[in-house]
Amino acid sequence: MKKYYIISLLSLATLLSAGGCSTLGDARNARGQGKSRLYDKPFDTVWNMVPKAINELGLKVASQNRQEGCILAAKGITAFSYGENVAVFVEKVDDKRTKVEVVSKKAMGTNIFAWNWEKPILDKLSEMLNIK
């Protein structure tokens, strides 16, 4: 019986370590792998609206770096998820257009219930910028 428990614990440890975890840095380093959308709005308008959209969706902004055009946010542990890490990249295309990319990573790779925030953030941003 003791042998069964040891094998079970080793199997569980292997499963958890194979699933991996992500950090805000992992989300940030995944630039170019998320969903993006082009907005017919100036950079300043979009940049100022992104943290508001993130907060309205229930995520918390962890850091903002305007010069790099990067906003990091996270959603903590809930009843259904171990949390998510999100990076939003805001890039000036020209004086009237701005590109926004959102990368969403599960805090724990084995979490099948983690929410993907890419489309919800882009949709909320579109709504707040009055873009259909």
Residue pairs with C-beta under 8 A, 6 or more apart in sequence:
15 110
16 110
18 109
19 108
19 109
19 110
19 111
20 108
20 109
21 107
21 108
21 109
22 85
22 105
22 106
22 107
22 108
22 109
23 85
24 62
24 63
24 72
24 74
24 85
24 87
26 85
26 105
27 72
27 85
27 86
27 87
27 103
27 104
27 105
28 70
28 72
28 87
28 103
30 87
30 103
30 105
31 87
31 89
31 101
31 103
32 101
33 103
34 87
34 89
34 101
34 102
34 103
34 104
34 118
35 101
35 102
35 118
35 119
35 122
36 99
36 100
36 101
36 102
36 122
37 99
37 100
37 122
37 125
37 126
38 93
38 97
38 98
38 99
39 46
39 97
39 98
39 99
39 100
39 125
39 126
39 129
39 131
40 96
40 97
40 131
41 96
41 97
41 98
41 129
41 131
42 92
42 95
42 96
42 98
43 90
43 91
43 92
43 98
45 98
45 129
46 90
46 98
46 100
46 125
46 129
47 66
47 69
47 90
47 98
49 125
49 128
49 129
50 71
50 88
50 90
50 100
50 121
50 125
51 61
51 64
51 71
52 128
53 121
53 124
53 125
53 128
54 60
54 61
54 71
54 73
54 86
54 88
54 121
55 61
56 124
56 128
57 117
57 120
57 121
57 124
58 75
59 73
59 74
59 75
59 84
59 86
59 117
60 73
60 74
60 75
60 76
61 71
61 72
61 73
62 72
62 73
62 74
63 70
63 71
63 72
64 70
64 71
64 72
65 71
69 89
69 90
69 91
69 92
70 87
70 88
70 89
70 90
71 87
71 88
71 90
72 85
72 86
72 87
72 88
73 85
73 86
73 87
73 88
74 83
74 84
74 85
74 86
74 107
75 81
75 83
75 84
75 86
75 115
75 117
76 83
77 83
77 107
80 113
81 106
81 107
81 111
81 113
81 114
81 115
82 106
82 107
82 108
82 111
82 114
83 106
83 107
83 108
83 114
84 104
84 105
84 106
84 107
84 114
84 115
84 116
84 117
85 104
85 105
85 106
85 107
86 102
86 103
86 104
86 105
86 117
86 121
87 102
87 103
88 100
88 101
88 102
88 103
88 121
89 99
89 100
89 101
89 102
89 103
90 98
90 99
90 100
91 98
91 99
91 100
91 101
92 98
93 99
100 122
100 125
102 117
102 118
102 121
102 122
103 118
104 115
104 116
104 117
104 118
106 114
107 114
108 114
126 132
